Amino acid sequence: MDRRQKYLDFCRYIIRAYDFEGGPAIVTSILKHKRVDKVANAKAYEMLSNIVGLVKCIV
């Protein structure tokens, strides 16, 4: 396994951990509420950095 794959696997783990007990449930909350201000603690900078990370992982 090369270094890039190792980091990609870690990113995927973090995304799955969003829905672990006590996790922020970012993706699930956005899909449920359709509003970012109802997600996790609703702090804009934290939410933006999480969404950017999700997009980078997917692309």
N, C-alpha and C positions, 0 to 999 in steps of 0.2 A: 504494500500500500504506500503510495507516495504521500508527500506532505500535504498537498492540496486536498486529496481525498480525505485525509485525516481531519483537516479543518472543516470540510464540508459535512462529514459525519457528525462532528461536534455541533455545528450549526443546526443540523436536523434534530439532534438530541435536545438542544435548547428550545426549539420550536415545539417539540412534543411536551417538554416540561412546562410550557405555558398552561397546560390543562391538568397538571399534577395537583393533588390536594394542596391547597394553600397557595397555588400559583396564580398569576394574574389573569388567566383565561382570556388573553387578548383576542385571539382569532375568534373563539367561540362567542365572546361578548359582542364583538363588532357584527358578526353575522346575526346574532339574536336581536340586538338593540338598534342596529343600523346607525349608530351615533358614537363618535369617538369619546364624547364627554361622559359616557356611561361605562367606560372601560377602565379597569384597574383603578388607579388613583387619579385619573383624568389630568395628569400633568402633561402639558403639550410637548415639551422637549423630550421627555421620556417616551411618550407615545410615538413621536416622529422618529426617534432613533430606532425604536423597535420595528416600525413599519419599513424604514429604509433597510434594516437588516433582513427582514423577510423578503423584500423585493430582490436584494442582492443575492440571497440564497437561492431564489427561484430562477433568476436570470443567469 
